[in-house]
Amino acid sequence: MIGLGYWWGTIKPSLTRIWADDVAQTVTGTLTGNYVTLSNVRNFEWRTTTDYTPRWEVRTYALDDLATVDIFLSYWSNPAIAHTLVSFGFNNGEHVVFSAEIRKERHEEFSEIGGFFKQFELAMIAADERDIIRLRTNVRKEDVYRYQVNLSPETRQALFLSYLDSANHLATTAKFYNTITANCTTVIFSMARAIAPGIPLDYRIVFSGYLPGYLYDVGAIDHSKPLDQVTREASINQRAMAADSAPDFSARIRLPAN
């Protein structure tokens, strides 16, 4: 056991591997007055999961124009597990999505089991919605739901800046992804709890597929309708397929549900 523990301790995360194209860059940012400039914002043109045009961009956002925060949940197999993405919307119609993701090497495939055993590093990706959301709805054919989160302007800005801090830290300090303790949802929860320490811990933080019920219970999403109806109306796949690669993709997936 001592030898096993020593060997386990020698396995260290890295920032310098031959990464898969979609995680080859990670986002970093700077704050100058009221403006945040993000480098390495992903804006790939996806035709299939293996046929795409890579683009990494520099974008600048005014914090005073930050108007909305949405949580997207993407399901691909198990209803208890979903990938969690957070999208920040601005008054000019722009959206930028932050996603804490496994940083695969070129030869690797995602494995939930591998996520327990130091197989993957953790990366912060920022992307255009036509990239990271459309990839899941239109290309991978995952089931994706969007929930607008009720936050004050001050909390929206604080959450955005917490993503900036986390991204800059992960860009310089390698960290392993962990299926339970360091995944897409626990990263969000850790940042949210730093802003509002009273947020309760709940099993639905780990089993992220059930996150809508948690958000509903704490009043973070629409509470004027039953949860089942809120969830049905949150599905965006039909609208995303209709929008496809249209320039107004973000606006069209937010149209009222039929």
C-alpha positions as semicolon CSV with decimal commas, in nm:
position;residue;x (nm);y (nm);z (nm)
1;M;0,000;0,000;0,000
2;I;0,287;0,236;0,077
3;G;0,442;0,160;-0,261
4;L;0,111;0,207;-0,437
5;G;0,058;0,539;-0,261
6;Y;0,407;0,655;-0,358
7;W;0,352;0,556;-0,722
8;W;0,015;0,734;-0,727
9;G;0,179;1,049;-0,593
10;T;0,436;1,047;-0,874
11;I;0,161;1,088;-1,140
12;K;0,149;1,462;-1,205
13;P;-0,071;1,669;-1,438
14;S;0,087;1,849;-1,731
15;L;0,031;2,152;-1,949
16;T;0,250;2,025;-2,233
17;R;0,104;1,722;-2,404
18;I;-0,004;1,672;-2,765
19;W;-0,363;1,783;-2,713
20;A;-0,672;1,712;-2,922
21;D;-0,751;2,003;-3,152
22;D;-1,064;2,117;-2,966
23;V;-0,872;2,158;-2,639
24;A;-0,537;2,257;-2,789
25;Q;-0,582;2,609;-2,647
26;T;-0,736;2,716;-2,318
27;V;-0,889;3,054;-2,251
28;T;-0,709;3,331;-2,063
29;G;-0,824;3,683;-1,996
30;T;-0,737;4,029;-1,871
31;L;-0,950;4,290;-1,698
32;T;-0,892;4,654;-1,789
33;G;-1,136;4,885;-1,620
34;N;-1,481;4,767;-1,724
35;Y;-1,359;4,553;-2,013
36;V;-1,257;4,187;-2,019
37;T;-1,046;4,063;-2,309
38;L;-1,047;3,687;-2,364
39;S;-0,779;3,513;-2,567
40;N;-0,832;3,172;-2,729
41;V;-1,211;3,186;-2,759
42;R;-1,300;2,878;-2,962
43;N;-1,516;2,931;-3,269
44;F;-1,479;2,612;-3,473
45;E;-1,694;2,543;-3,776
46;W;-1,808;2,185;-3,715
47;R;-1,924;1,969;-4,005
48;T;-1,872;1,636;-3,825
49;T;-1,680;1,545;-3,511
50;T;-1,373;1,481;-3,728
51;D;-1,427;1,738;-4,003
52;Y;-1,402;2,098;-3,885
53;T;-1,232;2,431;-3,940
54;P;-1,048;2,541;-3,625
55;R;-1,061;2,906;-3,519
56;W;-0,929;3,062;-3,199
57;E;-1,024;3,427;-3,147
58;V;-0,965;3,726;-2,920
59;R;-1,286;3,891;-2,796
60;T;-1,358;4,184;-2,567
61;Y;-1,666;4,226;-2,348
62;A;-1,796;4,515;-2,138
63;L;-1,899;4,399;-1,791
64;D;-2,167;4,667;-1,772
65;D;-2,332;4,509;-2,077
66;L;-2,354;4,163;-1,918
67;A;-2,728;4,089;-1,921
68;T;-2,796;3,716;-1,877
69;V;-2,653;3,390;-1,748
70;D;-2,775;3,056;-1,887
71;I;-2,687;2,704;-1,782
72;F;-2,686;2,444;-2,061
73;L;-2,705;2,075;-1,974
74;S;-2,603;1,825;-2,240
75;Y;-2,701;1,457;-2,200
76;W;-2,553;1,178;-2,410
77;S;-2,641;0,850;-2,232
78;N;-2,713;0,837;-1,858
79;P;-2,993;1,066;-1,730
80;A;-2,797;1,119;-1,408
81;I;-2,496;1,264;-1,589
82;A;-2,487;1,577;-1,803
83;H;-2,216;1,811;-1,917
84;T;-2,270;2,158;-1,771
85;L;-2,189;2,477;-1,961
86;V;-2,242;2,837;-1,854
87;S;-2,322;3,104;-2,114
88;F;-2,294;3,477;-2,050
89;G;-2,509;3,701;-2,269
90;F;-2,451;4,068;-2,345
91;N;-2,679;4,351;-2,451
92;N;-2,539;4,348;-2,805
93;G;-2,655;3,989;-2,856
94;E;-2,316;3,824;-2,811
95;H;-2,276;3,515;-2,593
96;V;-1,966;3,344;-2,463
97;V;-1,979;2,997;-2,309
98;F;-1,741;2,868;-2,042
99;S;-1,696;2,494;-2,011
100;A;-1,469;2,303;-1,772
101;E;-1,368;2,004;-1,983
102;I;-1,136;1,708;-1,988
103;R;-0,823;1,791;-2,182
104;K;-0,778;1,489;-2,404
105;E;-0,463;1,403;-2,587
106;R;-0,500;1,336;-2,959
107;H;-0,514;0,959;-2,917
108;E;-0,757;0,961;-2,622
109;E;-1,134;0,919;-2,589
110;F;-1,347;1,030;-2,297
111;S;-1,389;0,775;-2,019
112;E;-1,589;0,830;-1,700
113;I;-1,381;0,559;-1,531
114;G;-1,058;0,718;-1,652
115;G;-1,177;1,040;-1,491
116;F;-1,132;0,878;-1,151
117;F;-0,772;0,777;-1,216
118;K;-0,573;1,080;-1,333
119;Q;-0,620;1,002;-1,701
120;F;-0,718;1,355;-1,804
121;E;-0,622;1,710;-1,719
122;L;-0,886;1,977;-1,651
123;A;-0,917;2,261;-1,903
124;M;-1,127;2,578;-1,915
125;I;-1,264;2,638;-2,262
126;A;-1,448;2,953;-2,373
127;A;-1,641;2,930;-2,697
128;D;-1,903;3,081;-2,923
129;E;-2,247;2,916;-2,885
130;R;-2,248;2,826;-3,257
131;D;-1,943;2,616;-3,179
132;I;-1,986;2,453;-2,841
133;I;-2,367;2,428;-2,823
134;R;-2,427;2,345;-3,189
135;L;-2,155;2,077;-3,167
136;R;-2,364;1,899;-2,906
137;T;-2,710;1,947;-3,058
138;N;-2,649;1,925;-3,432
139;V;-2,329;1,723;-3,466
140;R;-2,312;1,485;-3,169
141;K;-2,693;1,465;-3,142
142;E;-2,690;1,502;-2,765
143;D;-2,999;1,623;-2,577
144;V;-2,940;1,982;-2,467
145;Y;-3,144;2,200;-2,231
146;R;-3,109;2,571;-2,152
147;Y;-3,206;2,728;-1,820
148;Q;-3,182;3,102;-1,760
149;V;-3,044;3,163;-1,411
150;N;-3,185;3,437;-1,191
151;L;-2,888;3,644;-1,074
152;S;-2,842;4,007;-0,978
153;P;-2,617;4,220;-1,205
154;E;-2,348;4,219;-0,935
155;T;-2,356;3,840;-0,902
156;R;-2,349;3,794;-1,281
157;Q;-2,035;4,003;-1,302
158;A;-1,876;3,829;-1,005
159;L;-1,943;3,487;-1,160
160;F;-1,796;3,600;-1,494
161;L;-1,482;3,727;-1,320
162;S;-1,454;3,404;-1,121
163;Y;-1,441;3,217;-1,452
164;L;-1,170;3,456;-1,564
165;D;-0,966;3,383;-1,250
166;S;-1,019;3,007;-1,281
167;A;-0,922;3,010;-1,649
168;N;-0,602;3,204;-1,585
169;H;-0,511;2,970;-1,299
170;L;-0,570;2,653;-1,504
171;A;-0,367;2,798;-1,793
172;T;-0,058;2,812;-1,572
173;T;-0,120;2,539;-1,313
174;A;-0,201;2,190;-1,437
175;K;-0,479;2,006;-1,257
176;F;-0,636;1,667;-1,307
177;Y;-1,000;1,627;-1,401
178;N;-1,190;1,408;-1,156
179;T;-1,529;1,256;-1,236
180;I;-1,655;1,336;-0,884
181;T;-1,450;1,616;-0,728
182;A;-1,326;1,826;-1,022
183;N;-1,571;1,815;-1,310
184;C;-1,778;2,062;-1,509
185;T;-2,045;2,102;-1,239
186;T;-1,830;2,099;-0,926
187;V;-1,615;2,375;-1,074
188;I;-1,926;2,591;-1,117
189;F;-2,045;2,511;-0,766
190;S;-1,709;2,597;-0,610
191;M;-1,708;2,937;-0,780
192;A;-2,073;3,006;-0,696
193;R;-2,014;2,915;-0,332
194;A;-1,719;3,154;-0,316
195;I;-1,959;3,430;-0,424
196;A;-2,254;3,318;-0,209
197;P;-2,128;3,092;0,075
198;G;-2,481;2,997;0,183
199;I;-2,551;2,784;-0,125
200;P;-2,633;2,433;0,008
201;L;-2,439;2,121;-0,088
202;D;-2,655;1,861;-0,260
203;Y;-2,611;1,522;-0,430
204;R;-2,740;1,682;-0,753
205;I;-2,414;1,876;-0,776
206;V;-2,237;1,545;-0,839
207;F;-2,517;1,382;-1,040
208;S;-2,540;1,680;-1,272
209;G;-2,823;1,537;-1,479
210;Y;-3,052;1,622;-1,187
211;L;-2,919;1,977;-1,156
212;P;-3,243;2,140;-1,282
213;G;-3,426;2,010;-0,976
214;Y;-3,163;2,161;-0,750
215;L;-3,174;2,497;-0,929
216;Y;-3,553;2,490;-0,911
217;D;-3,553;2,415;-0,538
218;V;-3,318;2,704;-0,457
219;G;-3,514;2,945;-0,678
220;A;-3,236;2,996;-0,933
221;I;-3,453;2,919;-1,239
222;D;-3,815;2,983;-1,341
223;H;-4,039;2,890;-1,048
224;S;-4,371;3,006;-1,196
225;K;-4,441;2,666;-1,357
226;P;-4,404;2,301;-1,247
227;L;-4,052;2,167;-1,286
228;D;-4,160;1,914;-1,550
229;Q;-4,294;2,195;-1,769
230;V;-3,984;2,409;-1,714
231;T;-3,769;2,114;-1,822
232;R;-3,976;2,041;-2,134
233;E;-3,960;2,404;-2,243
234;A;-3,583;2,411;-2,180
235;S;-3,510;2,161;-2,458
236;I;-3,340;2,340;-2,747
237;N;-3,261;2,057;-2,991
238;Q;-3,545;2,125;-3,234
239;R;-3,466;2,496;-3,250
240;A;-3,093;2,432;-3,278
241;M;-3,141;2,191;-3,568
242;A;-3,358;2,448;-3,746
243;A;-3,106;2,727;-3,684
244;D;-2,805;2,512;-3,776
245;S;-2,515;2,746;-3,863
246;A;-2,724;3,063;-3,900
247;P;-2,556;3,383;-3,774
248;D;-2,843;3,435;-3,527
249;F;-2,810;3,083;-3,381
250;S;-2,808;3,218;-3,023
251;A;-3,126;3,420;-3,074
252;R;-3,308;3,134;-3,244
253;I;-3,241;2,875;-2,973
254;R;-3,395;3,124;-2,727
255;L;-3,723;3,160;-2,912
256;P;-4,029;3,058;-2,705
257;A;-4,098;2,686;-2,702
258;N;-4,380;2,570;-2,929
